[in-house]
Amino acid sequence: MKTKNVVLAEKTDSVLIQNKTNLSHRILVVEDDSDIRRLNAEVLKISGYEVDTAEDGEAGWKALHDVGYAADSYDLLITDCNMPKLSGLNLVKKLRAERMALPVIIATGTLPKEEFIGHPWLKPAAILLKPYTVDELVGTVREVLRATASTYAQVELLPDWRSQPSANGLRL
């Protein structure tokens, strides 16, 4: 049993060290459990991310609209699903209703499949089922941010149609 803990600790350290180059990514963690919120924030900060936290969906919504910060200043939202005042799912609904394209990771103990089936536009970029490990958290964040960055890069790198030759070799 002790050997397993050592292996996990070494693996966790390597994941955290590998992610030290993430300083430009800003994450909002919305979680009503203070211990989980604090742990998530600490792990992500150690991994090189800038992290803000909110204690429930309502506070998260305010953070997204805080003066000086806009939702587009965040690269990722990690939210619990079941919270007082405003649930994580309702937070995502509000986010999408305002056409905010912020990627979302839902961290939950219960998967709201019915909501995703009935409202496919609510589907998050990823779901972390509780309890999850530090490695799962950091790995999921890294993958979602990588996928988001490559999606934006592909959109930005699409050539301008005016610079492309037409079928007869002429440019428009």
N, C-alpha and C positions, 0 to 999 in steps of 0.2 A: 504494500500500500504506500509506503514512503517513497518508493521508486517512482510510482505513478505521479505523485505530487511534484517531485523534482522535475520530471519530464514536462509536466504541464507548466511549471514555473519557467523552465527554459524556453518552451515554445511561446509562452506569453511574452517574455522579454524580447524574443526575436521579432515577434509581430509588432511590438511597440517601437522597437528600434528602427525597423524597416519603414515605419510611417512618420519618422521625424521630419519629412520634407513636405508636410501638409499645411504649412503655416498660412497659406492663402485661403484655406477653406474655413468657412464660418458655419457653425452648427447650432441650432436651437433645440434643446432637450426639454420636452414637456412631460413631467412625471409627477404624480401626486405623492408617491412614496419618497420621502426625503432621503432615505438611505440609498435607494436605487438611483435617484436623481444625482446625488452627490458622487456616487461611485461611477456612474456613466460619464459625468462631466470630468472627473479626475482622470479616468482612463483615456478619454478622448483628448484631453489637454496634454497628457504625457505622450500621446501618440502624435502630437504636433498640430492639433486643430484648435481654432479659436472657438470657445463654447460659451453660450449663454443658456440660462435655465429658467424655467417657469414651473410653478407648483400645480397648475391645473390648466385646462384648455382656455379658460377666460384670460388668465395671465399670459398664456402663450399667444393668444390673439392680440392682446395689447402689445406684447413684445414685437410682433410682426408689424405693428403700425406705430411703434414708438417714434417720437420726433427724432430725427437724425438717423433713423434706421428704417429702411423699407424692406418689405419681404424679399426683394431682389438682392438685398445685402446679405441674405443667408443663402448658403449653398445646399443646405439640407435641414429638414425638420425630422426629429425623432420624437414620436409621441406615444404615450400609453393610450390604450383604448378606453378603459373604464376609469373616469375621473369625475370628481364633483364639479359643479357649476357648468362646465362645457366638456363633453366627452371628446376623446381624440378623434373619433369618427365625425362628430359634428364640427370639430375644428377643421378637419379636412374638407368637409362639405362647404364650410364658409370660405376656405381657401380657394376651392375650385369655383365657387359661385362668383368670386371676384376675379376669376381667370388668372390666378397666380399659379405658375407652372413649377413651383418649388417642389423638388422631389421629397417624398415622405417615406420614412420607415416607421411602421407601426410595431410597437413592442407590447405584446399582450399575452395574457394567460389563456384567453378564449378568442378564437378566430371568428370574426363576424362574417361568415361566408354568405349569409342571406343578403346582407347589405351590398357586398361586392357583386353578387349575381344580379340583384335588382338595380344596382347603380354601378355599372362597370367603370364609369369615369372616376369613381372613388378609389379604385384599386391602387394601393401604394406601390412604390418602387420595390419594396421588400417588406417582409414580415418577420419579426423576431419573436419566436414563441418563448415565453417565460417558463421556467428559468433558462437563461442563456448564459454562455460563458463570455469572458472578456475577449477571447479569440473570435467568437461568433460576432460580437458587437463590432469590433474593429474591422474584421474581415468584411462584414456586410456593409459598413460605412464606406470602406475603401472601394468595394465593388460598385455600389450605387454611385458614388462620386465619379469613378472611372467611366461608368456607362453614361452618366450625364455629360461628362466632359467630352467624350467621344461623339455623343449625339450632337452637342453644340458645335464641335469642331467640324463634323460632317456638314452641318447646315451652313456654317460660315465658309467652308471651303468649296461649296458648290460654285461652279463657274458662272459668271454673269452670261446670260444668254446672248447678249449683244457682242461678246467677244468670241463667240463660236462661229465657225464657218457654216454657211447654209449648205443645202444639198448641192447647189451648183458651184460651190466654192467661193461665193461672195459673202462678205460680211454685211450684216444689217446695221 
